[in-house]
Amino acid sequence: MKHFSTLYVSKTYASSTNSENARIPRPQFSASDVPVMLFTGTLRIRVLEARGLRPTEWSRRFTQNDTAAIDAYINVDWDEFHVGKTSVRTKTNEPKWNEEFVANDVHSGRAVGFTVFHNCVMPPDDFVANCRIPFDELKIGSNNEIWVDLEPHGQLHIALELHGSSVEGTLISFSSRQESLFNLLIINELARGGVRY
């Protein structure tokens, strides 16, 4: 089985023809490559409430009650960067938070994520549900107040504001060997001063 990873390349980089980037081989795009929006700017998130949350099988391992209430909190992130964590709302499957988080330094972000956990007495906390919202589904410069479905159960009410800019990029799939070769070329160019940020 081949290992595949992904790389996001903005169209401005991929189509660049200046001499600074001329020595770097550009990835070849194929029909399977997926266009994505990469957001750069400030992300303001307000976590309002959740409904229909259910404890997972793992968190119910010591009780037979299917309607057991959870002690819920949410971790908020964009891509792999942590933004914040809500306070814990105890003994409820319909928690209300109305808490706000701000990420001022979003750079080439693809999606914002929300993960609901049950706060356990002894770590680790139990996973309850999650969702990811791609930035290309949100309007820049306006308040996006929405209900989103959580997986496997529940819904989350949030308000998101994006202030900044977006650029269309492309999701490219590389095999492990292709990724290693591409990374080696980039490292060599960085060492020689051929790539500038």
N, C-alpha and C positions, 0 to 999 in steps of 0.2 A: 504494500500500500504506500503510495507516495504522500509525502507531507506537502501541503500547499499553504502558503501564507499570502497575505494581501499587502499591496502597496497602493497608496493614494498619490496620484501625480496630478498636479494642477495643469490645465491646458496651457497656461502661460509658460510653464517649464517645458512641457512636452513639445511645444512648437517653437521654443526659443532657438534663434539662429545666431545669437551674438557669439563672439569668439571666446568669451569666458566659459560658456557651456559647450562649445563645439567639440571638445575632446571626449565628452561623456556620451557613450552610446545611449540613445533614447530607446525606451522600451517600445516594442512594436505592439500596437493595439489590434485586437481581433474582435470578431463579432460577439464573443462571450464577455468582453470587457463591459463594465457597467458604469454609466455616468452617475456621479454623485455631486451634491453641493457641499462645499467645504466652507464653513462659517468662521469668520474672524471678527472678534469684538467682545462686547459685554453681554452676558446672559443673566437675566434676572428671573428667578424661579420662586413662585409662591405655591407651596404645598397646602392645599385647602382641606381636603377630607378624602376618606376612602369608604367604600361600601361593599358588602358582599364578600368580605375576607373570610377565609376558612383556614383553620389550622391544618397543617399537613399531617400525613400519616405518621411521620417521625415524631412530631410534637404531641401527637395523641397516643403515643406508645404506652403510657401508663394509665390512660383513662379510656372508657368505652363511650364517652359522651361525644357524639358527632357535632354538637353545636357548642363545643367549648369555646369560651372567649379567649382572645389572645392579648398579649401586651405588645402592641405594635409600635414600630418606629420605621422610618424610611431612610435609606442611604441614597443620596443624590450624587450623580456623577455626569461628566460629559466625556465621551470616549473612555479612556482608562484613568482619567483624573478625578479625584474625589472633590466634591464641592461642599458637602455638608451632611449632617444627620439631624433628623427631627428629634424632638423629645419623645419619650415613651408615653403612650396612652394605654392605660391598664384596663384589663378585663372588658374589652369591647371588640366587636367585629366591624364596627362602623366608626372608626376614630376620626376626630376633627383636630386639625393642627393650626392652620392659618399661619404658617411660618414661612419666612422669606430668606432666600439665599442669593448671593451674587457672585458670579465668576467674572472677574474683570479681564482676565488674560486668556480667553479662548482663542486658540490659533489653529486654523485648519480643522475645526471640529466637524464631526460627521453626525453625531447623535447625542441626545441627552437621555440618561437612564435613571430609573427609579426601582429600587429593590426594597421590598417590605420584609422585615424580620420580626420574629417573636423574641422578645427580650427574655432570655433564660436566666435562671438563678446561677447556673454554672455554664461557662462558655463551652463551646461556641453557640451563638444564637441560631435559632432555627429559621431557615428560609421559608417564606410564606408565598410570595409572588413577585413578579417583576414585569417591566416593560421598557422598551427603548423607542424613542421618537426621533426619527431622522430630522435634521435641521431643514431639509428641503420640503418638509410638510408644514413648516411654520412660516408665518409672514414676518419679515424683518421690519422693525419700526412700529409694530402695533402689539396690543395686548392679545395674546392667544389664550383665552380661557376655555378649557376643554375637559371632557371626561374621556379617559382612555381605559381600554380593557387591559387587565392584568392577566398574566399567565401563571398558574393554571386557573385561578378564580379571582373574581373581584373587579372593581373599577376604582380609578383614582381621579380625583378632581384637582386640576392644577391650572395655574396661570403662568405663562411664559412670555417674556419680552426679550427680543433680540435687538441689539443696537450695534451696528457695524456693517460689514460687507460680506459678500459671498463670492466665490469663484467656482465655476464648474470644473470638477476634476473627473478622473476616471479610475475606477477600481480595477486593478490588474492582478491576475493570479499568476504566481510564479511557482515553479517546482522548487524543491530545496536546492538543487544544483544551480538553477538559474538565479535564485536569490543570493546564493553564496558568491557567484561570479559577479553579479551586479554590485553587491556590498564591497567586494574586493576592489573593483574598479573605482568606486566612490572613495574608499579609504586611500587608495593610491593617489587619486586626484587631490584629496584633502591634504595629504602629506606633501605634495608638490605645490600646493597653493593654487590649484586649478579651479577649485570651487569656492566661492565667497558667499557669505550669508549677509 
